Amino acid sequence: MKESPLFVRTYDMLLWLIPQVQKFPRIHRFGLAEHIQKLGFGFQDSLVAAGKSSGKERQDWLRKADIQLEQLRVCLRLVRDLQLWSVSQYEHSAKQVMEVGRLLGAWIKQTDL
């Protein structure tokens, strides 16, 4: 069975993101890094739940995932502003989040029809 591009891109995003935030200085590792990981896993969990549901329940899960992705986007901007990442690391993460967001938006649009 072929996996949805959204699930693949989300997995790839988490695969890159988790080791990156685990490298944060101790002062940020147990606050910001942990929060980012929880948002990432929560986002993935919401996608899985949406994939396993239908109708109004699916729409609710997709909207929750959309909120979690926006929260993740804000946290990643904070990481850059705190200078915990280089510009290239932030650009890479922003591209991944943008791609995942585009795919999520397409799924939301499809279910709203």
Secondary structure, DSSP 8 states (H G I E B T S, - for coil): ----HHHHHHHHHHHHHHHHHTTS-HHHIIIIIHHHHHHHHHHHHHHHHHHT--HHHHHHHHHHHHHHHHHHHHHHHHHHHTTSS-HHHHHHHHHHHHHHHHHHHHHHHHHH-
